């Protein structure tokens, strides 16, 4: 899947981030995948903001449940 990330500076302290993904299936499974991806990107960007602005890593340990 192609993912494009666009950054647009709108003021000295503000940047708009746009994430564009393509090649979703044109059916109900594609819609479900697109919605899930949207939630994932929102979480990623919230974590990135916390890290950049406050030096807080919200993802630290977040994937420990996946370890064997």
JOKA-V931487 format. One line per field, one symbol per residue. ss: DSSP state (H for helix, E for strand, - for the rest). phi: phi as a letter, one per 40 degrees, with the letter a starting at -180 (. if undefined). psi: psi as a letter, one per 40 degrees, with the letter a starting at -180 (. if undefined). A space follows every 50 residues. Layout:
ss = ???
phi = ???
psi = ???
This chain:
ss = --EEEEEEEEE--EEEEEEEE------HHHHHHHHHHHHHHHHHHHHHHH HHHH---------HHH--
phi = .cbbbbbbcbadbbbcbbbbbbgcccaccccccccccccccccdcccccc cccbfbccccgcbdcccc
psi = hhhhhhhhheidehhhhhhhiifiifaddddddddddddddddddddddd dddefhgeehededeei.
